């Protein structure tokens, strides 16, 4: 019996060492699926579509299927990936909200730290406070004065309950002492569209998505939520400069279900880094005020933990809780 068990253990160990190189050499041998937990046209979706295009142009083309799963502040799509088979063919285009913010505001069915294997941090984007031109304010100070004189009249859109725009809006209300109605959407794009159409008064949007409407005069920028001014909008002061200390931004990266073969994680991290290392891959984000940090695996894991710790403190101080 002892010899049989020893033989089986040796056989299993040998099979493991044989299977790992075989997996690495053969991967990927079928379409890879990216789940984007937000609506189309948001930054996460743009990241996924860029990689989809670039992977199809590889010497050995790889089919990348992008599926948008918006809803429940991004937790629907995120939970789908957390429960997916960890075979290296399903990945999440995760973000700040689902991994670093929401877990501190409500109960979620996935573990944002242990439930995923971080692969690659692609883009970080500062937020910017923008208003519809009908709002009679050209500065944060004027906006606060108007809001206090007209309690409940203004409304702010967000990318969804628990998203960075929601957290920024609640922090703004807390710091400024104003009454502004929250209007959540299923993604950044529909929220921005309604703001430009005048259906809502203001929004904390990501700079990259707000640039077009700002340049077109459809919305007016009042302040950025960063330590320093953003180079693409040098005339827009920070929120802190205007008496409202706020530092909040968005970020988007690739993650796999926990237990995904390291070879798959390494392959995707390497190939994604190649895309974002090129001007063609990074310029479309950098020119819109975003940064391309290109953090892989362990570095990305540390980044997520640090962001989670930071927002836990912010959310605690602001007493933000979601049902």
N, C-alpha and C positions, 0 to 999 in steps of 0.2 A: 504493500500500500504506500509505504514511504517513498519507494523508488518511483512508483507511478506518479505520485504527486510532484516529486522533483522533476520528473520528465515533462509533465504538463507545464510546470512553472517555467522551465527552460524554453519550452516550445513557444509559450505565450510571449516571453521576453524577446525571443528571436523574431517572432512575428511582428512585434512592436517596432523593432529596429529596421526590419525590412519594409514595413508598411509606411513609415515616416518618409523615407526618401522617395518611395513610389508615389505617395501623395504629393510631395513637393514637385516632382518632375511632371506629374500628370495634371497639376492644377493650373488654371481652371479648365475643366473639360465639359462644362455646360453653362448656361446663362447664370449670371450673378444677379441677385435681386437687391435693390436698395429701397428701403421703406423710408419715406419722408413724412414725418408726423404732422406736417402743416400743409396748407393749401398751395397750389401751383403759383409760380411767379415770386415766391419769397426767396430769401437768400439761400436757405437750405436746399430748395428746389433747384436754384441756379447752379449750386455746387454739384448736385447730382447730375444735372443735364450736361454740365461741362465734362464731367468724368465719363458720362455715357458716350458723348461724342468722341473724346480722345481715346477711349478704350477701343472703339470701333476702328480707329486708325492705326492700331498697333500692328507690327509685322505679323503677329499671330492674333488677329482680331478677337476681341472678347465681347460677347453680347451682355450688355448691362440693361436690366429692366428696372425702370423707375416707377414706383407706385406711391401715390400720395394717399395718406391715411389721416386726414385732419379730424379734429373733434376731441372734446374733453381736454382742451388745453394741450393737446399733443400726446396725451397718455395712451390713447387708443393704439396709435401706430407704434409707440415706444414699447408698450406691453406686448404687442404682437411679436416684435423682434426678441424681446426677453424670453418669450415662450417658444420661439422657433427652434428647429433642430440645429444644433451647433455643428454644421457640416462644412462651413466655409462658403456657403452660397446665399446667405441672407445677412444683410447688414443694415444698420440704422444710420440715417443722417441726423444725429442727435444735436441738441442745442442746449443753451444755458437754462432755458425754462424747465425742460423735462428732467434735467439731470442735477441742476444746482439750486433751483428756486422752488418748484412745486413740492418736492419732498419735505420742505420745511413749512408748507402752508396747508397741506391736506394729506389724507391717507392715500397711498398709491399701492398698486399691486405688484410693483417691481422694485428691486433694490438698485438704485442708481449707481452704486459703487461696485457691489459684488455681482450684480446681474449682467454685467457687460465686460467685454475685453476692449479697452480703448485702442483704436487703430491709428487715427491721424486727425489732428486739429488743422482744419483748412483755413478758416477765415474768422477774424474778430472784427466787430463793427461797433463804433460808438453810436449812442442814441442822440436824437436831436428833437427838441420841442418845436413843433410847427403848428401854425394855426391857419384856419381858412381866412382869406382876405377880408371877409365880412366882419371878422372880430376886430374891434377898434383898439388894437394894441400893437405897438412896434418894439416892445421890450418886455421882459419878464415882469418888471416893476409895474408897467401899465396893465399887463394882463391880470396881475394879482389885484390891482386896484379896481379893475372892471369886474372881476369875479366877486369881490367883496361887496361891491355896490349892486350886484345882480345875482344874489345867491340862487343856485339851482338852474340858472339860465344856460350856462355853458355845459358842454358835454365833451368827454374825451374818448376817442376810439383806442382799442388795444388789439393786439394780434390774437388775443384769447385770454380767458381767465388764467391768471398765474404767469402770463408771459412777461417779458421784460418791460413792455409798454404799460402793462397793468401795474406792475410793481413801481415803476417810475411815476405813474400817475398818482398812485396812492401816497407815495413819498412826497410828491409835490404838494398834494393837498395837506399833508401833515405839516410840512415846513411852512407853507404859505398861509395855512389856516383858512382855506376856501372850500366852498361847497360846489363841486363839479361832478356831474353824473357820468358814471362809467358805462361805456357801450362796447361789450366784447364782440369780436368777430372770429371767424375760423381761419385765421391767417393774416399776414401783413398786407397782402395785396388787396383783398376786399375792404379792409379797414382804410387803407390809403385812398382807394377809389372813392369811398363815401366821404372822406375828408375833403378831397379835391372837389367833390360835387356839392359840398356845403351841407351835407346831412348831419355832420358832427362838427364841433367847433375846433378841436385840437387833437394832437396825438404826439406821443413820444415814439417816433419811428426810427429805424436804423438809417444812418446817413446815406448809405449806398442806394437805398430804395427811394429816399426822399429827394435826391439830387435832381432828377428829371423834373418832377413837379415844381421844385424850387426855381430851377432855371427857367421853367415855362411860366412862372408867375402864378401858378395855380394854388400854391400855399406859401406862407411866409415863415421863415426861420427866426426863432427867438433866442435859442440857447442850446449848447451842446453839453452832454453829461460826461465830460472828460476833465482831466486836470489841466490840460492845455487846449488851446484852440485847435481846430482841425485844419490841416493845411489846405484842403480843397475849398474850405469856407472860412478864410482868414478874418472876415469881417463879422462873423457871428461869435459873440462872446460866450464864455462858458456859463453854466448855471451858477457856479460858485462865484464868479465875478459879479453876478447880479444879486448876490445875497441869498441864494438857495443852494447850499452845498449838496450836490448830487453827483455820484459817479456810478453810472450803470451802463452796461453795454451788452451786446449780443455776440454769441459765437456759435460756430457750426463745425461739426467734425464727424468722422466715421467711427462706428463702434460695431462690435460683433457680439452675439450671444456668448455668455460665459461658457468656457469649455471648447470654443472654436479652435480647431487645429492651429498651432503657432505658424505653420507654413502658410496657411491662408492669410492670417493676419499680417505676416511679414510681406507676403506678395502684394497685398492691397496697399499696405503702408508705403512700400517702395514705389509702386506704380503711381499712386496718388501724388507722392512727393515729386516724382519726375514731371508730372503735369503742372503742379504749382510752382516748380522751380523755373519754369519758362516764362518769358514775358507775356506770351499769348495766354497762358493760364492765369497769371496773377494780375496783370495790368487792368483787366476789366473790373477787379475789385479795388485795387489800390487807387485807381483814378476816381473812384466813387467814395473815397474816404475810409476804406477798410484796410486792414492789415492782413498779411499772409504769414503767420508764425511758423507753419510747417513743423508742428510738434508730433512726434511719433510715439506710439505705444507707452513706454514708462513715463516719458515726459508729459504726455497728454494725460495720463492717469493722475499724476501729481497736480497738474493744472486743474482738473475736474475737482479733486479733493479741496484744493485751495479756494476755488470759486464757491463750492458748497459751504465751506466754513465761513467765508466772507458774507454770503447772502443770508446764512442762518442768523448772523448777528444783526444784519439790516432788517430782516423780517421780524425778528424778536423785538427790536427797538420800535418798529412801526406798528407792532401788534396786528400784523396781517394774517388772517386765518380764512381759509376757504372751506365750504361745506362739501 
